[in-house]
Structure formats: C-alpha cells, structure tokens
C-alpha cells in the first residue's frame, strides 16, 4: 500500500494501535499489515524495506512496538508459546535454536575446509 505522505501513514498506524488498545486486542504484525492495506503479512514484511526512508522509519517503529509487546508476553502465564512463535517468525534475531559459539563455528569451518582439501588432493 502506498501512502502519499508520512503523516498519512503515521495517522493510519496510530489509528491501528488506538483501536487495539480500545478493544483490548493484542498488537500483531498481520493486523498491522491489514490496517495498512496489505493483502498478507509476508508481502508487508517483504515490501517494508522498499518504501521511502520516512515511511520505512514509521513502519519499523510500529513493528518495534509490536515486537516489544510480544516480547513482554513471554512473561505472561499461558502466552509463552504464541509469543515465542510470533517473535521467531516475524522478527529477525529471534530463534528457539541455540546460538553457536565461536569455537563451534570454527570447528565446522575446519571440517568443511578439511573435506575440501581431501577432495582436491584426490
């Protein structure tokens, strides 16, 4: 969805959050995408980086607000799984997979390089 001005986009984003707060509805990426006129969440997340800098900043701030809201839900009883799923699938840097240490990465790289050396020498 294309907005003529940053003010129009900001107004639509603020309207979305206000409606959620009034109705006591959770903030979600899909609902924000819908409120901004996108057909689906995936297109919204893919296209947000293609907009004007002023628009991109507003969208990133809105997404950060949703991310912070979702992160807080990790501490609410009964909400952990849904919040974890949303964070892992909608926001970069969230994963339920353990982060590899530098030594583990270097070991993997050594193994790959050794295999390449063996294959080249044959």
HELIX and SHEET records of a PDB file:
HELIX    1   1 UNK A    6  UNK A   23  1                                  18    
HELIX    2   2 UNK A   29  UNK A   35  1                                   7    
HELIX    3   3 UNK A   41  UNK A   47  1                                   7    
HELIX    4   4 UNK A   48  UNK A   50  5                                   3    
HELIX    5   5 UNK A   53  UNK A   73  1                                  21    
HELIX    6   6 UNK A   80  UNK A   90  1                                  11    
HELIX    7   7 UNK A  102  UNK A  121  1                                  20    
END                                                                             
